[in-house]
Amino acid sequence: QVQLVESGGGSVQAGGSLRLSCAASGDTYSSYCMGWFRQAPGKEREGVAAIDSDGSTTYPDSVKGRFTISKDNAKNTLYLQMNSLKPEDTAMYYCAAEETYGGSCTGGKVGESYWGQGTQVTVSS
């Protein structure tokens, strides 16, 4: 079992920045793809960033150049740096971990997926 707890959300004006953190605890010895998702009211959950166990990152076009995912293995913490925020970035943001082949985010799921409780990000125009 892995427990994930997000923090760092809040309200900012358009053009501002936020850094989200995700503290992981429990069994962290397996190979995981780690990522951030967001969900706005009435919309499907959308992946916004992913990082392989080897550090390779992936972003959708909607956030490329603005969001950066990183991790500090020594602190068991995942981060999402969000710059140049737009009102359309407003959503609940979730940290997630998925056990995959070799810890690759493009590999197949081989175990359970774990989710944090979410942290709200609100960007005003």
Secondary structure, 3 states (H helix, E strand, C coil): CEEEEEECCEEEECCCCEEEEEEEEECCCCCEEEEEEEECCCCCCEEEEEECCCCCEECCCCCCCCEEEEEEHHHCEEEEEECCCCHHHCEEEEEEEEEEHHHCCCCCEEEEEEECCCEEEEEEC
